[in-house]
Amino acid sequence: MAASPPWANLIGALVREIATRLPCKFDRVHFAAVCRSWRESLEQLAPLPRSPVLPFLILPLAEGPAVSCILSDYATHPAVVPDWARYARYIGAYDDGWVFLSAAPPQGPQHHLLLDTYQFDRHINLPDAFIEHHTGALLPLSIVAAALSFYPDVDGRCVFAGIINVGPIPQGRPMIAFWRIFDPVVPGLFSGPLNPRREWDAVDVVHHHGAFHFLTQGEHIIVAKPEFHYWWPVPVMPQVDWEFRCFPSNRRGYNQQHVKARYLVKSREDLIMVVRCSPHPGQPTSAFKVFRMVPSQRARCRQYIWQRVPSLGGRMLFVGRGCSRSYEADHYPAGIVGGIYFFDDGFVQDQVMLQQPQYSCSDCGKWTESPAPMVERCFPAQGASSYSPQGWRLP
């Protein structure tokens, strides 16, 4: 018989010590698979302490998706997904591994769904059409971003809120929609405050303190509380309690930088706005500005302002439409510091210019504020994708 390799004879205490220094779950699986004696040593010891899991960056590679893990120094790991979802377009994410996708079946048009990436046999079909009120006709739609009132269930209590484009992305003007988990179509669309100005176009959505909050292009907030009074599977327009929070724009300059995107993030009981900037249109991300929503002390009636956040204070912000999350850096191993992690959700060109959409997938990384503000291109480099932008897989 062949002699055992020398590392197979490590004592259990050393095996455990090495394993505790591997915060990434992928690395721990690979570590246990090195040899039988290591695996048996880990099985006999008490469960290893684990840091809370952080989001993985989904890389839509040409050969199929992979993920990049921050806790393993941005290493790339294969992503195991069903064959039918390997080339689906990423839309967004929800906690516990749920991912919003737009998939194209072998026959027929594309369809939207929410896939459980922990159990691939679990997915929730999402609407592909809406009811046009004036005619009653069913018209196609594209989901730009979506948020849930709480964890997806099957008893009808979960409500979805979405930013919708009528027609293919990025054409058309974004609309607001609400639907229930079993609705086959969206019962109707809303255009916010019915204001023709683009500053009221929705660009992001989160569920916060029992209501959906939509951030607009003009950095205002639309608060919506939809109520469905009929809970059997019949598409019906909800009654919506609206609140329109108009924010003054003074003292919120971006030093003549181009604003690439705006995101809403729930962090430490606050609702914060993260603004992503570049020197000029078409150039890579170079800076971020962070603001906190606070009541105005000067207004006679209830108004709000965006207050500049001078420091992240150890927060790790992962930003993306409908899927931004906040974590505390001190909950993780030394070397993990606060910052803003971002992915590339842009197009190489407008979809109308191409028979097949192209996604650039290069403008991603981490922004840190100390010792000097800078962007680090820390994630693995990849070329443009023909089927999806990048995205987060949330733990």
N, C-alpha and C positions, 0 to 999 in steps of 0.2 A: 504494500500500500504506500501511496505517496505520503511523505511527511507533511504535517500540518504547517501552514505558513506561520512565521514567528508571531505575527500580530494576533493570531487566534488564541495565544496563550496569555493574553492580558488578563489580569485579575478583574473581577467584577467591579471593584471600586473605581479602577481606572476607566473601564468602559462607561460607567455611569458618569464620571467626571467629564469625559469627552462629550457624551450625549447631551449633558446639560448645557453645553456651550453651543448647541445647534438649535436656535430658536425656530428655524423654518421646518415645518412638518415634512416637506419633501426631503430635506436633508436627513431627517431622523429616520424616515423609511429607508432611504438608501444606506444609511449607516447600519441599521439593523440587518440589512440584506448582505453585508460584506461577508459574513461567515456565520456558521451555525452557533459557535460558542458565544459570539457577541449577542446574537438574538436571544439565546437562552439566558444570558446574564441579565439582559434588560427585562425579560419576562419574569425573572425571579425577584427583581428589585421592586421597591415601591414605585408607584407612578411618578414620572418625572415632572417637576414643576414646569409650567408652560406660560409663556407670555401670551396675552390676548392676540389673536390672529389679526393681521392687517390686510387690507385689500390687495389683491393681485392685479397687476396690469395685464389685460388680455392683448396679446400680439397677434393680429390677423395675418399670419405668414402665408406665403403662396402655397405651401404644402399643407396648410391647415393651422388652426389656432394653437398658440402656446401661451404660457403665462410667465411673467417676471415677478420675482419675490423680493421685496425690500429686505426681509429678515435674513436672506441668504446672499446679501450683497448684490442684488439685482440679477441673480442667476436665472437662466431660462429653463423652465420645466415643461414637459409635454402636457397638453390639455386633452384629456380623454372626453370626447363628446360623441353623441350619436352621428352616424354618417350623414343623416339628413340635415344636421345642424352645423356641419363642419364649415360651410360657406355661407352661413346666415349673417345678416347685417345686424350689428350690435346697436341697440337703442338706449339701453340704460340698465340699471340693476336695483335690486332690493336686498335686504339683509338675508342671511342664511343661505347664500349661494343662488338666489333667484336672479335670472338674467332676462331682460326684455330683448326679443329678437324679431327680426323680420326675415322669414325663411321662404324660399322658393321651392315648392314641391316639384316632383318630376313632371307632373301635369297640372295645369291650372295656374292662376295668378299667385303672387306672394301672399303670405298671411302673417299676422302678428301673433306672438305668443309669449308667455312667461314660463321659462324653463327652470326647473329645479336641477341645478348642476350637481347636487349630491345624490339625487335619485332621478335618473334620466327617464324613467317611466312616468314621472309626474310633470305635467305641464298644463297650463291654463290657456285656452284659446282666447285671443283678444279680438275685438271688432276690426274689420277691414273696410267698413262702410258706415255712413251715417244717413239718417233720415232728413231729407230736405223738407222743411216745414211747408213751404209754399206749394210744393207739388206732391209731396209724399214719396218722391222717388228715392231710391238708394243710390248714393254717390260714393266713389272710392275716397279713401283718406290715407294719410301717412302719419304715423305717430312720431313726433319729434322728441318728446320727453314725457315721462309719466311718473306719478307718485301714488302711493297707496295710503288709505286711512289707517290701516294696521295690517298685521300679517295675513297673507292670502288664505282664505278659507273656502268652504263650499256651501255654507249655510246662508249666503247672501248678504252678510253684514259688511263685508269689505267693499269699499267704494274706491274706484280709480279716478284720478284727475289727470288730464293729459293736455299737452300743447299739440295741436293738430294742424297739419297742412292739408288742404284739399288738393290732392294731386301729388305728384312726386316731389320729394325733398330735393333742392331747397326752394322750389318755386312756391308761389302763393303767399298769402298773408297768414300768420299763425292765428289759430282760433283756440278757444278753451272748450273742453268737453268733460263730462262726468258720465260714468257708467258703472254698473254693478258687475260682479264677477261672472254672472251667468248671462249677461246681455249679449245677444249675437251681433247686434249693431249698436252704434252710438245713437241714442234717441234724438240728439240735436246738438248744435254747436252754439257757443256764445262768443261774442266779440268784445268781452270785457265791458268797459263803460260805454260802448257804442261810440267811441271817440275816433274820428277818422285819422287823427294824428298818430304817426308811427311810434311816438314815445309811449303809448299805451299797449304796444304789441308785447305779448308775454314771451320771455326768453328763458325762464326757469321756474320750477315749482317744487315746493316741499310741503309736508304735512307737519304743522307746528301748533301745539296747544289746542288741539281739537278742530283745526280748520286748515284748509289748503291756502297757502300763500304763494302767489304768482309774482315774480319779479318782472318788471317791464323794461323795455329798451331805454326809457327815460328815467330809470331807477326809482320808479314808484312801486307801490305794493298793492295788489288786488287780493283781498281776503275773501274767501268763499266758503260757505257752509251749505253744501247741497243736502237736501232731504228727499228721499224717495218714499212716497206714501203708499205705493203698491209694490209688494215684495214677491209677487209671483213672476215667472220668467216672461214678462212682456215689456219690451222697451218703452219706457215712459220718461218724459222730461222731468227732471227733479225741480223742486222749488229751491231756489238758491238765495241765501241771505248774503248780500254783497256789502263789502266795505272797501272804499277806494281811498288809499292813503297817498296823498300827494306830497312829495318831498321837495323842499327848495334845493336848488342846485348851487347855491353860493358856497364858497370855501371848499369846493370839492374838485379842484382842478387836477388834471393828470399830466401837468408839465408838457402840454402839447403832444402827448403820446397818443397813439392810435389804440382805441379800446377794441380788443379782439373778442372778449366774452365777459359776461357777468354771471355770477353764481350766487345762490342762497345756500347757507350752511347753518344748521342748528349746532350751537357750540356753547357749553356751560350755561344752559338755559337762555342764551341769547340767540337772536336771529341776526346773522352777520352777512354782509354782502362782500364778495371777493371779486375784484375787478382785475382782469388780465390784460396786459398792455404790451405793445410792441412799438418800436420807433416810428414805423410807417406801415400802411396797409401791405399785406403780403409778406412781411418780414416775421421772423420767429419771435416767440414770447421773450420779453426781456425784463419785465417787472410785474409786481402785483401790488394792489392797494386793498386794504381791508377796512371795513366800516361796520359799526354796530348800530342797530336800530334802537333809538331811545326817544321817549316823549319830549317834545319841545317844551321848554320852561317859559318861553315868551308868548306863546300863542294863547289867545283867550279861549279857544276851543281845542278839542283833542287833535293835536297834530304831532308829527314825528320828524326827526332829522336823522341823517346818517352821520354818526360820530366816528371820526378817524380812530382806529385802533393803533396805538403807537408801537405795540409789540405783540407778537403771537403768544408770548409768555409760555413757551414750551408746548404749544399746540401743534399737532400734525393735521393739516387739512388736506383732504383728498377731494378735488373738485371735478364735477362733471354734471351735465344737465340732469336734474331729477335724482341724482345719486351721490351728492356731496356728503362727506362724513368728516367728523372731528374726533381725534384721539389725543391722548396725553403721552408725550414722549417719555416721561419718567416711569411709565409702566413697562418699558422695554429695556433691553440690554444697553449697556454703555456704548456710545457711538451712534445710537439712534437719537437724532435731535429734531427739534421742531422745524417746521417748514411747510411749504405748499407743494403738493404733488399734483401734477396735471398731465393729461394725455392729449393726443392730437385727434380732434374730431372734425378737422377741416377737409375740404375737397381740393384736389389738384386743380380742377376747373369746375365750373357749374355743370350740373348734371345735364342741362339742356344742350351742352356742347358735345356730349359724349354719348355714344350708344350704350356704353357700359360705364358706370360711375367709377371714379378713381379717388382714393383717399390717401392723403399724403403720409400720415403715420410717422412723421419725423419730428414734429414740434412737441416733444414730451420731455419731462424731467422733473426736477425739484428746485424750488426757489427758497433760498435761505436769506435771513435778514442780518446775520452777524457772522464774522466780524464786519463784513460789508455786504450789502444786498447783491445777490448774484444768482444766476440760473446755472444749474449743473445738469448736463445731459447724461444722466446716470443710467437710464434704461438702455437695454440692447438696441443697437441701430437696426433698422429694417427699411426696406424699400416701400414704395407705394403699394397699397392693397387694392385689388380689383373688386373686393366684395364687402368690406366693412371698415369703419374707423376703429381706433383702439377704444378701450373701455375698462371699467373696473369690475372685478368680481368681488362682491362684498362678503365678509365673513358672517 
